[in-house]
């Protein structure tokens, strides 16, 4: 830039011509280029600059771009006009510019990316407010070139607000991480930290050199961060450094490596992981260190990632001298689930017998149950039903019922008896009516209980008498399942069983179990029992009753509302129970509670807000018409907005026109993607409320309606709030098109916000076309 004093039009033209000729001559002598290197010059004259020097410079800038548009190798001049200025110029021969048509009516030719980036760099350099700086940064981040990255880094280095550059840096890290990697070693701490944060936010394979460099740091935290990033890459080059990090001296680095491996590994890693486990075990033994946490993590990864091609390697692990490895290979074979795995595990089960270590034996049993192959029934029965009950039930091994009955009769502890009885009661499959009838004659009470519960499923009529008899024999806690079975069969004695269980219940364990049983029952008796339990059950079990009441559906609501309002004040437990309801059939009962100061209002509102359904919307619209006070209207509209269906849009649009709960309504419109709301949303872009403008832009972002492109562009031209700009920019980019002539014409005025936005849109289109 050259500033001269006392210059005339003729002198300015002469100076420009001399500069052009000297530049061309010097370029020919210094460089060999396919095409001649040319110089375009823009200038302005004025008797007095404007109050802001930037306007004077802008006139010269406009003249410069006028020269470029005319074919380059030109000069253009804004001549001296006392107190004012008009655009004029000359070509090499001195012909006066502008063209015949007005400037704004010419369809512009977008700049190439290099020229556009240079212009945006200049714009960022002179930006005098946060929004303009943010937009220029956003545009440059889409350029993804070295000059763009340097400009963003220079902005950070200048001491400007760093948060403005963070989104741009993150986008640059995704599109052109190589541009950003050098900045991670910048001498300016803020620059290095921001560049590092951007590259770590969404790791990419292109930034692999940076993550590998972190692994060479002396800081365990940096190494752990680098490992976490490697775990999120798809590159095959991450395997070696991740496995190598398992041997690091820092425990935190080892843990980070194991976590990254768990995220990144696939079936092809299994052999390497087993080798790594072996190396850790040797080191653990030699150095007397505890690596159990790391080894367990790697073992879990092997189980999760194992595939059929690794079967042979897993079978080798069955002979490992470390119980953890043997258990891992067993679990992995159970998950892989092929025929060879069944054969080898059954063989091992026969080999080890009942005297094998508990962990090893249980692992094989569990794997065979998971495989679900009937060939395992024989070996499992030979091992003993008392240790294989669950696997036999998974295999639907009805022939094992006598074994399970015998094991249950011989159970030595209440826990063993309870577990066996549960497995026996859940034993289903072909021929399942035989064993329950035999079990009813057993001398063992747990066997008879299991048989009666099973018979209630297979032959309900035959089960009633045995179940009734059991009520008088079993303990109160065991009576609950029996009572539930009777209630399901329509027998009144089941309710007596519940009463028996509740009679002697100092710790309320039985009350919790009864509530859970009632969750599966329906009818007035269940309702009455739950309403009775709610006020008196121990605090830690209140949620069990609330969940059971909610499971009853809308049928329970009248009784609950009546019970809650019967006394002088509402028990908070009633409000909690009401808030758990999710049955839209009850919306007509709950919606009126939002009017006035009803004591259950808050519970009803929470319930309705979690019950999105057309019936909920209809009920809320109906009570909205009855609301008379501002607080009532606001409350109902807020609730309606959270659950609204498209049928409720007229009511929400009316609320929007009246300015009621505007942010919530706009959010609902964004969620529903209602095209009919477009005009109202566009109107809200002119709202005085920042939140309304932001929510409206967010809704239009979801709609992605091309008709919203120009209104959003106009908003961006005048917006001063960063929060709104972020949302509006995303909405505009999604709504407008690259060839939007009205927007692209902003390129005719470099330095303006319109120019920045148009350039940003052009670069965004190029980035999208190239896959970014």
Long-range contacts (C-beta under 8 A, 24 or more apart in sequence): 1-57, 7-45, 8-80, 9-45, 9-77, 9-79, 9-80, 12-43, 12-45, 12-77, 13-75, 13-77, 13-90, 13-94, 16-41, 16-43, 16-75, 16-77, 17-75, 17-92, 20-73, 20-75, 38-72, 38-73, 39-73, 40-64, 40-67, 40-68, 40-72, 40-73, 40-74, 40-75, 41-67, 41-74, 41-75, 41-76, 42-66, 42-67, 42-75, 42-76, 42-77, 43-75, 43-76, 43-77, 43-78, 44-77, 44-78, 44-85, 45-77, 45-78, 45-79, 45-80, 46-80, 46-85, 47-80, 47-82, 47-83, 48-83, 54-126, 54-751, 58-751, 59-85, 59-87, 61-750, 61-751, 62-87, 62-749, 62-750, 63-87, 63-89, 65-748, 65-750, 66-97, 66-98, 68-115, 69-108, 69-109, 70-97, 103-748, 104-745, 104-748, 106-748, 107-741, 107-745, 108-744, 108-745, 108-747, 108-748, 110-744, 110-747, 110-758, 110-762, 111-747, 111-759, 111-762, 113-143, 113-145, 113-763, 113-766, 114-145, 116-143, 116-747, 116-759, 116-762, 116-763, 117-143, 117-145, 117-147, 117-148, 118-147, 119-750, 119-751, 119-755, 119-759, 120-148, 120-151, 120-756, 120-759, 121-147, 121-148, 121-151, 122-750, 122-751, 123-750, 123-751, 123-755, 123-756, 124-151, 124-155, 125-151, 126-751, 129-720, 130-161, 130-164, 130-722, 131-719, 131-720, 131-721, 131-722, 131-725, 132-753, 132-756, 133-160, 133-164, 134-164, 134-167, 134-722, 134-725, 135-716, 135-725, 135-729, 135-753, 135-756, 135-757, 135-760, 136-756, 137-164, 137-165, 137-167, 137-168, 138-167, 138-168, 138-171, 138-729, 138-760, 139-756, 139-757, 139-759, 139-760, 139-763, 140-168, 141-167, 141-168, 141-169, 141-171, 141-172, 141-175, 142-171, 142-175, 142-760, 142-763, 142-764, 142-766, 142-767, 143-763, 144-172, 144-175, 144-176, 144-179, 144-767, 144-772, 145-176, 145-179, 146-179, 148-172, 148-179, 149-176, 149-179, 149-180, 149-183, 153-183, 153-186, 153-191, 153-195, 156-188, 156-190, 156-191, 156-194, 157-186, 157-188, 157-190, 157-191, 162-190, 162-194, 164-722, 165-194, 166-194, 166-197, 166-198, 167-726, 169-194, 169-195, 169-197, 169-198, 170-198, 170-201, 170-202, 172-198, 173-198, 173-199, 173-201, 173-202, 173-204, 173-207, 174-202, 174-204, 174-772, 175-767, 175-772, 177-204, 177-206, 177-207, 177-210, 178-206, 178-207, 180-207, 181-207, 181-209, 181-210, 184-210, 199-229, 200-225, 200-229, 203-229, 203-230, 203-232, 203-233, 204-233, 205-233, 205-234, 205-235, 208-233, 208-235, 208-237, 208-238, 212-241, 215-241, 215-245, 220-250, 220-252, 220-253, 221-252, 223-248, 223-250, 223-253, 223-256, 224-252, 224-253, 224-255, 224-256, 227-253, 227-256, 227-257, 227-259, 227-260, 228-256, 228-259, 228-260, 230-260, 230-264, 231-259, 231-260, 231-261, 231-262, 231-263, 231-264, 232-263, 232-264, 233-264, 238-264, 239-264, 239-269, 239-272, 243-272, 243-276, 246-276, 246-279, 246-280, 246-294, 246-298, 247-279, 247-283, 254-291, 254-294, 255-293, 255-294, 255-297, 258-294, 258-297, 258-298, 258-301, 259-297, 261-298, 261-301, 262-297, 262-300, 262-301, 262-304, 265-301, 265-305, 266-305, 267-305, 267-306, 267-307, 267-309, 267-310, 269-301, 269-305, 270-302, 270-305, 270-306, 270-307, 270-310, 270-313, 270-314, 270-332, 271-310, 271-313, 273-298, 273-301, 273-302, 273-305, 274-302, 274-313, 274-317, 274-325, 274-328, 277-302, 277-322, 277-324, 277-325, 277-328, 278-325, 281-322, 281-325, 295-324, 296-324, 299-324, 299-325, 299-327, 299-328, 300-328, 302-328, 302-329, 302-332, 303-328, 303-331, 303-332, 303-335, 304-335, 306-332, 306-333, 306-335, 306-336, 307-336, 308-336, 308-338, 310-336, 311-336, 311-338, 311-340, 311-341, 315-340, 315-344, 318-344, 318-348, 323-357, 323-359, 323-360, 326-360, 326-363, 327-359, 327-360, 327-363, 330-360, 330-363, 330-364, 330-367, 331-363, 331-366, 331-367, 333-367, 334-366, 334-367, 334-368, 334-370, 334-371, 335-370, 337-370, 337-371, 337-372, 339-373, 341-367, 341-371, 342-368, 342-371, 342-373, 342-375, 342-376, 343-375, 345-371, 345-376, 346-375, 346-376, 346-378, 346-379, 349-376, 349-379, 349-380, 349-383, 350-379, 350-382, 353-383, 354-383, 354-384, 354-387, 361-387, 362-387, 365-390, 365-391, 366-390, 366-391, 368-395, 369-393, 369-394, 369-395, 370-394, 385-420, 386-410, 386-411, 386-416, 386-420, 389-419, 389-420, 389-423, 389-424, 390-423, 392-423, 392-427, 393-423, 393-424, 393-426, 393-427, 396-427, 396-428, 396-429, 396-430, 397-427, 397-429, 398-427, 398-429, 398-430, 398-431, 398-432, 398-434, 398-435, 400-427, 401-427, 401-434, 401-435, 401-439, 402-435, 402-438, 405-435, 405-438, 405-439, 405-442, 405-444, 405-447, 408-444, 408-446, 408-447, 408-450, 409-442, 409-443, 409-444, 409-447, 411-446, 417-446, 418-446, 420-446, 421-446, 421-447, 421-449, 421-450, 422-450, 424-450, 424-451, 424-454, 425-449, 425-450, 425-453, 425-454, 427-454, 428-454, 428-457, 432-458, 433-458, 433-459, 437-462, 440-466, 445-470, 445-473, 445-474, 449-474, 449-478, 449-481, 449-482, 452-482, 452-485, 453-481, 453-482, 453-485, 456-485, 456-488, 456-489, 460-489, 463-489, 464-489, 464-491, 467-491, 468-493, 471-496, 471-497, 471-500, 476-500, 476-501, 476-503, 476-504, 476-505, 476-510, 477-501, 477-509, 477-510, 477-513, 480-510, 480-513, 480-514, 480-517, 481-517, 483-517, 484-517, 484-520, 484-521, 487-521, 487-525, 488-520, 488-521, 495-525, 495-529, 498-529, 507-538, 508-537, 508-538, 508-541, 511-537, 511-538, 511-541, 512-537, 512-541, 512-544, 515-541, 515-544, 515-545, 515-547, 515-548, 516-544, 516-548, 518-548, 519-547, 519-548, 519-551, 520-551, 522-552, 522-555, 526-552, 527-552, 527-555, 527-556, 527-559, 528-559, 530-556, 531-559, 531-560, 531-563, 534-571, 534-573, 534-574, 534-577, 535-571, 535-573, 542-573, 542-576, 545-577, 546-573, 546-576, 546-577, 546-580, 547-580, 549-577, 549-580, 549-581, 550-577, 550-580, 550-581, 550-582, 550-583, 553-581, 553-583, 553-585, 553-586, 554-581, 554-583, 554-585, 554-586, 554-589, 557-581, 557-583, 557-586, 557-589, 557-590, 558-589, 561-589, 561-593, 561-600, 564-599, 564-600, 565-599, 565-600, 569-599, 570-599, 570-600, 574-600, 574-603, 575-599, 575-600, 575-602, 575-603, 576-603, 577-603, 578-603, 578-604, 578-606, 578-607, 579-603, 579-604, 579-606, 579-607, 580-607, 581-607, 581-611, 582-607, 582-610, 582-611, 583-611, 584-611, 584-613, 584-614, 584-615, 584-616, 585-615, 587-611, 587-613, 587-615, 587-616, 587-618, 587-619, 587-620, 588-615, 588-619, 588-622, 590-619, 591-616, 591-619, 591-620, 591-622, 591-623, 591-636, 592-623, 594-620, 594-623, 594-632, 594-635, 594-636, 594-639, 595-623, 595-626, 595-627, 595-632, 596-632, 601-635, 605-635, 605-639, 608-639, 608-643, 609-639, 609-642, 609-643, 610-643, 611-643, 612-642, 612-643, 612-644, 612-645, 613-643, 613-645, 614-645, 614-647, 616-643, 617-643, 617-644, 617-645, 617-647, 617-648, 618-647, 618-648, 620-648, 621-648, 621-651, 624-651, 633-660, 634-660, 634-661, 637-661, 637-664, 637-665, 638-664, 640-668, 641-665, 641-667, 641-668, 642-668, 644-668, 644-672, 645-672, 646-672, 646-674, 649-674, 649-676, 649-677, 653-677, 653-680, 656-680, 656-684, 662-687, 662-689, 662-691, 662-692, 662-695, 663-691, 663-692, 663-695, 666-692, 666-695, 666-696, 666-698, 666-699, 667-695, 667-698, 667-699, 669-699, 670-695, 670-698, 670-699, 670-700, 670-701, 670-702, 670-703, 671-702, 673-702, 673-703, 675-703, 675-705, 678-703, 678-705, 678-707, 678-708, 681-708, 682-708, 682-711, 685-711, 685-712, 685-714, 685-715, 685-728, 686-715, 690-721, 690-723, 690-724, 693-719, 693-721, 693-724, 693-728, 694-721, 694-723, 694-724, 694-727, 694-728, 697-724, 697-727, 697-728, 697-730, 697-731, 698-727, 698-731, 700-731, 700-735, 701-727, 701-730, 701-731, 701-734, 701-735, 703-735, 704-731, 704-734, 704-735, 705-735, 706-735, 706-736, 706-737, 707-735, 708-732, 708-735, 709-735, 709-736, 709-737, 709-740, 709-743, 710-736, 710-742, 710-743, 712-736, 713-742, 713-743, 713-757, 716-753, 716-757, 717-753, 717-754, 717-757, 729-760, 732-757, 732-761, 733-760, 733-761, 733-764, 736-761, 738-762, 738-764, 738-765
